[in-house]
Amino acid sequence: MQDIQAHLRSLPMSAQKVRLVVDLVRGRNANEALEMLRFVNKAAALPVRKLLASALANAEENFGISRDDLYVAKIFANEAATRKWRRFGARGRFKPILRRSSHITVVLRERGS
């Protein structure tokens, strides 16, 4: 069995928010996960869905594997670089603003018959 991978780097969204969506599709059939993400009411659902569709396209084009035989073996979101901004607060103080981003990795495997 082969592992088909796809990566999304530097998504401008915190990894904590992305993990809420990623945990929903882990271990599911790839087609079922793709359809489920269409109806998830979270901002992170769209980039995760596009990444999953890209991984399915990689499997079909590069390895000749049918998308019906694939399932989401691993999917995880890690923290990426954080941009640090400053804004003036009360009494001339600085208030830090952290713009978090994340990396997402999806691994598809062929289901054993």
Chimera marker file (.cmm) of the C-alpha trace (Angstrom):
<marker_set name="trace">
<marker id="1" x="0.000" y="0.000" z="0.000" r="1" g="1" b="0" radius="0.5"/>
<marker id="2" x="1.176" y="3.456" z="-0.882" r="1" g="1" b="0" radius="0.5"/>
<marker id="3" x="0.796" y="6.679" z="1.019" r="1" g="1" b="0" radius="0.5"/>
<marker id="4" x="-0.484" y="9.603" z="-1.025" r="1" g="1" b="0" radius="0.5"/>
<marker id="5" x="0.396" y="12.920" z="0.606" r="1" g="1" b="0" radius="0.5"/>
<marker id="6" x="-0.603" y="16.517" z="0.110" r="1" g="1" b="0" radius="0.5"/>
<marker id="7" x="0.604" y="19.518" z="2.090" r="1" g="1" b="0" radius="0.5"/>
<marker id="8" x="-0.779" y="22.993" z="2.647" r="1" g="1" b="0" radius="0.5"/>
<marker id="9" x="1.781" y="25.439" z="3.980" r="1" g="1" b="0" radius="0.5"/>
<marker id="10" x="1.251" y="28.731" z="5.813" r="1" g="1" b="0" radius="0.5"/>
<marker id="11" x="-2.542" y="28.815" z="5.932" r="1" g="1" b="0" radius="0.5"/>
<marker id="12" x="-3.391" y="32.140" z="7.637" r="1" g="1" b="0" radius="0.5"/>
<marker id="13" x="-5.512" y="30.509" z="10.334" r="1" g="1" b="0" radius="0.5"/>
<marker id="14" x="-4.573" y="29.171" z="13.742" r="1" g="1" b="0" radius="0.5"/>
<marker id="15" x="-3.867" y="25.458" z="14.033" r="1" g="1" b="0" radius="0.5"/>
<marker id="16" x="-6.336" y="25.210" z="16.907" r="1" g="1" b="0" radius="0.5"/>
<marker id="17" x="-9.212" y="26.272" z="14.633" r="1" g="1" b="0" radius="0.5"/>
<marker id="18" x="-8.090" y="23.975" z="11.818" r="1" g="1" b="0" radius="0.5"/>
<marker id="19" x="-7.861" y="20.966" z="14.154" r="1" g="1" b="0" radius="0.5"/>
<marker id="20" x="-11.600" y="21.226" z="14.881" r="1" g="1" b="0" radius="0.5"/>
<marker id="21" x="-12.309" y="20.491" z="11.199" r="1" g="1" b="0" radius="0.5"/>
<marker id="22" x="-9.449" y="18.039" z="10.651" r="1" g="1" b="0" radius="0.5"/>
<marker id="23" x="-10.607" y="15.801" z="13.511" r="1" g="1" b="0" radius="0.5"/>
<marker id="24" x="-13.974" y="15.297" z="11.796" r="1" g="1" b="0" radius="0.5"/>
<marker id="25" x="-12.566" y="13.571" z="8.701" r="1" g="1" b="0" radius="0.5"/>
<marker id="26" x="-9.723" y="11.460" z="10.139" r="1" g="1" b="0" radius="0.5"/>
<marker id="27" x="-10.214" y="7.748" z="9.347" r="1" g="1" b="0" radius="0.5"/>
<marker id="28" x="-13.150" y="8.268" z="6.980" r="1" g="1" b="0" radius="0.5"/>
<marker id="29" x="-13.575" y="7.213" z="3.379" r="1" g="1" b="0" radius="0.5"/>
<marker id="30" x="-12.073" y="9.922" z="1.131" r="1" g="1" b="0" radius="0.5"/>
<marker id="31" x="-15.250" y="10.588" z="-0.876" r="1" g="1" b="0" radius="0.5"/>
<marker id="32" x="-17.351" y="10.663" z="2.281" r="1" g="1" b="0" radius="0.5"/>
<marker id="33" x="-14.930" y="13.108" z="3.923" r="1" g="1" b="0" radius="0.5"/>
<marker id="34" x="-14.979" y="15.363" z="0.863" r="1" g="1" b="0" radius="0.5"/>
<marker id="35" x="-18.787" y="15.502" z="0.885" r="1" g="1" b="0" radius="0.5"/>
<marker id="36" x="-18.917" y="16.044" z="4.637" r="1" g="1" b="0" radius="0.5"/>
<marker id="37" x="-16.570" y="19.035" z="4.449" r="1" g="1" b="0" radius="0.5"/>
<marker id="38" x="-18.922" y="20.733" z="2.017" r="1" g="1" b="0" radius="0.5"/>
<marker id="39" x="-21.494" y="21.161" z="4.803" r="1" g="1" b="0" radius="0.5"/>
<marker id="40" x="-19.235" y="21.957" z="7.758" r="1" g="1" b="0" radius="0.5"/>
<marker id="41" x="-19.918" y="25.513" z="8.914" r="1" g="1" b="0" radius="0.5"/>
<marker id="42" x="-16.328" y="26.519" z="9.712" r="1" g="1" b="0" radius="0.5"/>
<marker id="43" x="-13.916" y="28.780" z="7.848" r="1" g="1" b="0" radius="0.5"/>
<marker id="44" x="-11.217" y="26.086" z="7.896" r="1" g="1" b="0" radius="0.5"/>
<marker id="45" x="-13.459" y="23.614" z="6.046" r="1" g="1" b="0" radius="0.5"/>
<marker id="46" x="-12.812" y="25.156" z="2.602" r="1" g="1" b="0" radius="0.5"/>
<marker id="47" x="-8.985" y="24.939" z="2.619" r="1" g="1" b="0" radius="0.5"/>
<marker id="48" x="-9.096" y="21.439" z="4.123" r="1" g="1" b="0" radius="0.5"/>
<marker id="49" x="-11.589" y="20.358" z="1.438" r="1" g="1" b="0" radius="0.5"/>
<marker id="50" x="-9.395" y="21.775" z="-1.329" r="1" g="1" b="0" radius="0.5"/>
<marker id="51" x="-6.357" y="19.995" z="0.111" r="1" g="1" b="0" radius="0.5"/>
<marker id="52" x="-8.239" y="16.696" z="0.278" r="1" g="1" b="0" radius="0.5"/>
<marker id="53" x="-9.421" y="17.130" z="-3.326" r="1" g="1" b="0" radius="0.5"/>
<marker id="54" x="-5.824" y="17.784" z="-4.353" r="1" g="1" b="0" radius="0.5"/>
<marker id="55" x="-4.654" y="14.598" z="-2.612" r="1" g="1" b="0" radius="0.5"/>
<marker id="56" x="-7.380" y="12.611" z="-4.414" r="1" g="1" b="0" radius="0.5"/>
<marker id="57" x="-6.315" y="14.097" z="-7.754" r="1" g="1" b="0" radius="0.5"/>
<marker id="58" x="-2.678" y="13.158" z="-6.980" r="1" g="1" b="0" radius="0.5"/>
<marker id="59" x="-3.718" y="9.574" z="-6.280" r="1" g="1" b="0" radius="0.5"/>
<marker id="60" x="-5.676" y="9.239" z="-9.519" r="1" g="1" b="0" radius="0.5"/>
<marker id="61" x="-3.193" y="11.014" z="-11.783" r="1" g="1" b="0" radius="0.5"/>
<marker id="62" x="0.163" y="9.900" z="-10.404" r="1" g="1" b="0" radius="0.5"/>
<marker id="63" x="-0.599" y="6.437" z="-9.012" r="1" g="1" b="0" radius="0.5"/>
<marker id="64" x="-3.713" y="5.344" z="-10.943" r="1" g="1" b="0" radius="0.5"/>
<marker id="65" x="-5.666" y="4.528" z="-7.769" r="1" g="1" b="0" radius="0.5"/>
<marker id="66" x="-9.451" y="4.832" z="-7.781" r="1" g="1" b="0" radius="0.5"/>
<marker id="67" x="-10.806" y="7.405" z="-5.349" r="1" g="1" b="0" radius="0.5"/>
<marker id="68" x="-13.396" y="4.904" z="-4.094" r="1" g="1" b="0" radius="0.5"/>
<marker id="69" x="-10.631" y="2.738" z="-2.581" r="1" g="1" b="0" radius="0.5"/>
<marker id="70" x="-8.976" y="5.541" z="-0.568" r="1" g="1" b="0" radius="0.5"/>
<marker id="71" x="-9.433" y="6.629" z="3.024" r="1" g="1" b="0" radius="0.5"/>
<marker id="72" x="-7.925" y="9.395" z="5.152" r="1" g="1" b="0" radius="0.5"/>
<marker id="73" x="-5.194" y="7.561" z="7.082" r="1" g="1" b="0" radius="0.5"/>
<marker id="74" x="-3.618" y="10.618" z="8.712" r="1" g="1" b="0" radius="0.5"/>
<marker id="75" x="-4.491" y="14.285" z="8.713" r="1" g="1" b="0" radius="0.5"/>
<marker id="76" x="-3.032" y="16.850" z="11.060" r="1" g="1" b="0" radius="0.5"/>
<marker id="77" x="-2.501" y="20.584" z="11.482" r="1" g="1" b="0" radius="0.5"/>
<marker id="78" x="0.714" y="21.975" z="12.947" r="1" g="1" b="0" radius="0.5"/>
<marker id="79" x="1.576" y="25.506" z="13.949" r="1" g="1" b="0" radius="0.5"/>
<marker id="80" x="3.458" y="27.597" z="11.411" r="1" g="1" b="0" radius="0.5"/>
<marker id="81" x="5.202" y="30.958" z="11.776" r="1" g="1" b="0" radius="0.5"/>
<marker id="82" x="3.465" y="33.605" z="13.857" r="1" g="1" b="0" radius="0.5"/>
<marker id="83" x="3.551" y="37.224" z="12.708" r="1" g="1" b="0" radius="0.5"/>
<marker id="84" x="3.813" y="39.582" z="15.648" r="1" g="1" b="0" radius="0.5"/>
<marker id="85" x="2.212" y="43.014" z="15.394" r="1" g="1" b="0" radius="0.5"/>
<marker id="86" x="2.005" y="45.829" z="17.895" r="1" g="1" b="0" radius="0.5"/>
<marker id="87" x="-0.814" y="48.237" z="18.548" r="1" g="1" b="0" radius="0.5"/>
<marker id="88" x="-0.909" y="51.154" z="20.944" r="1" g="1" b="0" radius="0.5"/>
<marker id="89" x="-2.973" y="50.604" z="24.052" r="1" g="1" b="0" radius="0.5"/>
<marker id="90" x="-4.008" y="52.758" z="26.949" r="1" g="1" b="0" radius="0.5"/>
<marker id="91" x="-1.398" y="54.990" z="28.637" r="1" g="1" b="0" radius="0.5"/>
<marker id="92" x="1.038" y="54.676" z="25.736" r="1" g="1" b="0" radius="0.5"/>
<marker id="93" x="1.587" y="50.942" z="26.137" r="1" g="1" b="0" radius="0.5"/>
<marker id="94" x="2.004" y="48.389" z="23.370" r="1" g="1" b="0" radius="0.5"/>
<marker id="95" x="-0.571" y="45.644" z="22.918" r="1" g="1" b="0" radius="0.5"/>
<marker id="96" x="0.819" y="42.606" z="21.049" r="1" g="1" b="0" radius="0.5"/>
<marker id="97" x="-1.232" y="41.027" z="18.267" r="1" g="1" b="0" radius="0.5"/>
<marker id="98" x="-0.317" y="37.492" z="17.169" r="1" g="1" b="0" radius="0.5"/>
<marker id="99" x="-1.276" y="36.491" z="13.623" r="1" g="1" b="0" radius="0.5"/>
<marker id="100" x="-1.087" y="32.719" z="13.745" r="1" g="1" b="0" radius="0.5"/>
<marker id="101" x="-0.801" y="30.401" z="10.748" r="1" g="1" b="0" radius="0.5"/>
<marker id="102" x="-0.711" y="26.644" z="10.253" r="1" g="1" b="0" radius="0.5"/>
<marker id="103" x="0.551" y="23.792" z="8.081" r="1" g="1" b="0" radius="0.5"/>
<marker id="104" x="-1.856" y="20.978" z="7.139" r="1" g="1" b="0" radius="0.5"/>
<marker id="105" x="-0.789" y="17.517" z="5.967" r="1" g="1" b="0" radius="0.5"/>
<marker id="106" x="-3.113" y="14.801" z="4.654" r="1" g="1" b="0" radius="0.5"/>
<marker id="107" x="-2.110" y="11.169" z="3.998" r="1" g="1" b="0" radius="0.5"/>
<marker id="108" x="-4.407" y="8.899" z="2.004" r="1" g="1" b="0" radius="0.5"/>
<marker id="109" x="-4.098" y="5.109" z="1.877" r="1" g="1" b="0" radius="0.5"/>
<marker id="110" x="-5.666" y="2.448" z="-0.252" r="1" g="1" b="0" radius="0.5"/>
<marker id="111" x="-8.141" y="0.339" z="1.687" r="1" g="1" b="0" radius="0.5"/>
<marker id="112" x="-7.114" y="-3.330" z="1.767" r="1" g="1" b="0" radius="0.5"/>
<marker id="113" x="-9.610" y="-5.535" z="-0.067" r="1" g="1" b="0" radius="0.5"/>
<link id1="1" id2="2" r="1" g="1" b="0" radius="0.2"/>
<link id1="2" id2="3" r="1" g="1" b="0" radius="0.2"/>
<link id1="3" id2="4" r="1" g="1" b="0" radius="0.2"/>
<link id1="4" id2="5" r="1" g="1" b="0" radius="0.2"/>
<link id1="5" id2="6" r="1" g="1" b="0" radius="0.2"/>
<link id1="6" id2="7" r="1" g="1" b="0" radius="0.2"/>
<link id1="7" id2="8" r="1" g="1" b="0" radius="0.2"/>
<link id1="8" id2="9" r="1" g="1" b="0" radius="0.2"/>
<link id1="9" id2="10" r="1" g="1" b="0" radius="0.2"/>
<link id1="10" id2="11" r="1" g="1" b="0" radius="0.2"/>
<link id1="11" id2="12" r="1" g="1" b="0" radius="0.2"/>
<link id1="12" id2="13" r="1" g="1" b="0" radius="0.2"/>
<link id1="13" id2="14" r="1" g="1" b="0" radius="0.2"/>
<link id1="14" id2="15" r="1" g="1" b="0" radius="0.2"/>
<link id1="15" id2="16" r="1" g="1" b="0" radius="0.2"/>
<link id1="16" id2="17" r="1" g="1" b="0" radius="0.2"/>
<link id1="17" id2="18" r="1" g="1" b="0" radius="0.2"/>
<link id1="18" id2="19" r="1" g="1" b="0" radius="0.2"/>
<link id1="19" id2="20" r="1" g="1" b="0" radius="0.2"/>
<link id1="20" id2="21" r="1" g="1" b="0" radius="0.2"/>
<link id1="21" id2="22" r="1" g="1" b="0" radius="0.2"/>
<link id1="22" id2="23" r="1" g="1" b="0" radius="0.2"/>
<link id1="23" id2="24" r="1" g="1" b="0" radius="0.2"/>
<link id1="24" id2="25" r="1" g="1" b="0" radius="0.2"/>
<link id1="25" id2="26" r="1" g="1" b="0" radius="0.2"/>
<link id1="26" id2="27" r="1" g="1" b="0" radius="0.2"/>
<link id1="27" id2="28" r="1" g="1" b="0" radius="0.2"/>
<link id1="28" id2="29" r="1" g="1" b="0" radius="0.2"/>
<link id1="29" id2="30" r="1" g="1" b="0" radius="0.2"/>
<link id1="30" id2="31" r="1" g="1" b="0" radius="0.2"/>
<link id1="31" id2="32" r="1" g="1" b="0" radius="0.2"/>
<link id1="32" id2="33" r="1" g="1" b="0" radius="0.2"/>
<link id1="33" id2="34" r="1" g="1" b="0" radius="0.2"/>
<link id1="34" id2="35" r="1" g="1" b="0" radius="0.2"/>
<link id1="35" id2="36" r="1" g="1" b="0" radius="0.2"/>
<link id1="36" id2="37" r="1" g="1" b="0" radius="0.2"/>
<link id1="37" id2="38" r="1" g="1" b="0" radius="0.2"/>
<link id1="38" id2="39" r="1" g="1" b="0" radius="0.2"/>
<link id1="39" id2="40" r="1" g="1" b="0" radius="0.2"/>
<link id1="40" id2="41" r="1" g="1" b="0" radius="0.2"/>
<link id1="41" id2="42" r="1" g="1" b="0" radius="0.2"/>
<link id1="42" id2="43" r="1" g="1" b="0" radius="0.2"/>
<link id1="43" id2="44" r="1" g="1" b="0" radius="0.2"/>
<link id1="44" id2="45" r="1" g="1" b="0" radius="0.2"/>
<link id1="45" id2="46" r="1" g="1" b="0" radius="0.2"/>
<link id1="46" id2="47" r="1" g="1" b="0" radius="0.2"/>
<link id1="47" id2="48" r="1" g="1" b="0" radius="0.2"/>
<link id1="48" id2="49" r="1" g="1" b="0" radius="0.2"/>
<link id1="49" id2="50" r="1" g="1" b="0" radius="0.2"/>
<link id1="50" id2="51" r="1" g="1" b="0" radius="0.2"/>
<link id1="51" id2="52" r="1" g="1" b="0" radius="0.2"/>
<link id1="52" id2="53" r="1" g="1" b="0" radius="0.2"/>
<link id1="53" id2="54" r="1" g="1" b="0" radius="0.2"/>
<link id1="54" id2="55" r="1" g="1" b="0" radius="0.2"/>
<link id1="55" id2="56" r="1" g="1" b="0" radius="0.2"/>
<link id1="56" id2="57" r="1" g="1" b="0" radius="0.2"/>
<link id1="57" id2="58" r="1" g="1" b="0" radius="0.2"/>
<link id1="58" id2="59" r="1" g="1" b="0" radius="0.2"/>
<link id1="59" id2="60" r="1" g="1" b="0" radius="0.2"/>
<link id1="60" id2="61" r="1" g="1" b="0" radius="0.2"/>
<link id1="61" id2="62" r="1" g="1" b="0" radius="0.2"/>
<link id1="62" id2="63" r="1" g="1" b="0" radius="0.2"/>
<link id1="63" id2="64" r="1" g="1" b="0" radius="0.2"/>
<link id1="64" id2="65" r="1" g="1" b="0" radius="0.2"/>
<link id1="65" id2="66" r="1" g="1" b="0" radius="0.2"/>
<link id1="66" id2="67" r="1" g="1" b="0" radius="0.2"/>
<link id1="67" id2="68" r="1" g="1" b="0" radius="0.2"/>
<link id1="68" id2="69" r="1" g="1" b="0" radius="0.2"/>
<link id1="69" id2="70" r="1" g="1" b="0" radius="0.2"/>
<link id1="70" id2="71" r="1" g="1" b="0" radius="0.2"/>
<link id1="71" id2="72" r="1" g="1" b="0" radius="0.2"/>
<link id1="72" id2="73" r="1" g="1" b="0" radius="0.2"/>
<link id1="73" id2="74" r="1" g="1" b="0" radius="0.2"/>
<link id1="74" id2="75" r="1" g="1" b="0" radius="0.2"/>
<link id1="75" id2="76" r="1" g="1" b="0" radius="0.2"/>
<link id1="76" id2="77" r="1" g="1" b="0" radius="0.2"/>
<link id1="77" id2="78" r="1" g="1" b="0" radius="0.2"/>
<link id1="78" id2="79" r="1" g="1" b="0" radius="0.2"/>
<link id1="79" id2="80" r="1" g="1" b="0" radius="0.2"/>
<link id1="80" id2="81" r="1" g="1" b="0" radius="0.2"/>
<link id1="81" id2="82" r="1" g="1" b="0" radius="0.2"/>
<link id1="82" id2="83" r="1" g="1" b="0" radius="0.2"/>
<link id1="83" id2="84" r="1" g="1" b="0" radius="0.2"/>
<link id1="84" id2="85" r="1" g="1" b="0" radius="0.2"/>
<link id1="85" id2="86" r="1" g="1" b="0" radius="0.2"/>
<link id1="86" id2="87" r="1" g="1" b="0" radius="0.2"/>
<link id1="87" id2="88" r="1" g="1" b="0" radius="0.2"/>
<link id1="88" id2="89" r="1" g="1" b="0" radius="0.2"/>
<link id1="89" id2="90" r="1" g="1" b="0" radius="0.2"/>
<link id1="90" id2="91" r="1" g="1" b="0" radius="0.2"/>
<link id1="91" id2="92" r="1" g="1" b="0" radius="0.2"/>
<link id1="92" id2="93" r="1" g="1" b="0" radius="0.2"/>
<link id1="93" id2="94" r="1" g="1" b="0" radius="0.2"/>
<link id1="94" id2="95" r="1" g="1" b="0" radius="0.2"/>
<link id1="95" id2="96" r="1" g="1" b="0" radius="0.2"/>
<link id1="96" id2="97" r="1" g="1" b="0" radius="0.2"/>
<link id1="97" id2="98" r="1" g="1" b="0" radius="0.2"/>
<link id1="98" id2="99" r="1" g="1" b="0" radius="0.2"/>
<link id1="99" id2="100" r="1" g="1" b="0" radius="0.2"/>
<link id1="100" id2="101" r="1" g="1" b="0" radius="0.2"/>
<link id1="101" id2="102" r="1" g="1" b="0" radius="0.2"/>
<link id1="102" id2="103" r="1" g="1" b="0" radius="0.2"/>
<link id1="103" id2="104" r="1" g="1" b="0" radius="0.2"/>
<link id1="104" id2="105" r="1" g="1" b="0" radius="0.2"/>
<link id1="105" id2="106" r="1" g="1" b="0" radius="0.2"/>
<link id1="106" id2="107" r="1" g="1" b="0" radius="0.2"/>
<link id1="107" id2="108" r="1" g="1" b="0" radius="0.2"/>
<link id1="108" id2="109" r="1" g="1" b="0" radius="0.2"/>
<link id1="109" id2="110" r="1" g="1" b="0" radius="0.2"/>
<link id1="110" id2="111" r="1" g="1" b="0" radius="0.2"/>
<link id1="111" id2="112" r="1" g="1" b="0" radius="0.2"/>
<link id1="112" id2="113" r="1" g="1" b="0" radius="0.2"/>
</marker_set>
